[in-house]
Amino acid sequence: MTAPHYSDVCEGCLALDRTRTVVPPANTTPNQHGLIADYLCHRCGHIWTCGWAEEAAA
């Protein structure tokens, strides 16, 4: 897994003025199920964490 595929939209910017600011992960930590990504919005300073699971191949 590579981090650029795990960009997320900042909920802080959405709440402030409905701007969809796409933020790449500031840090990623792989685990047995996928990865944990930490985000820091460059626009409003909002910080959040998101877990991403890897899907099994069909």
C-alpha positions, 0 to 999 in steps of 0.5 A, spaced: 500 500 500 502 506 498 500 513 502 498 517 496 492 513 495 489 514 502 488 522 501 482 524 505 477 530 505 478 535 511 471 535 515 474 542 518 474 545 512 467 542 510 464 545 517 467 552 516 465 554 509 464 547 505 470 547 502 473 540 499 480 540 501 483 534 499 489 532 504 494 527 503 496 523 509 502 526 514 504 519 517 502 512 515 502 506 520 501 499 516 498 494 521 495 486 519 489 489 516 491 495 512 494 502 515 492 507 520 493 514 517 494 521 520 492 527 517 494 535 518 490 540 514 494 545 511 488 550 510 485 550 517 489 546 521 484 540 523 488 534 525 484 527 524 486 519 524 483 514 519 483 507 519 484 503 512 482 496 511 485 492 505 480 488 501 481 481 500 482 479 492 476 476 489 
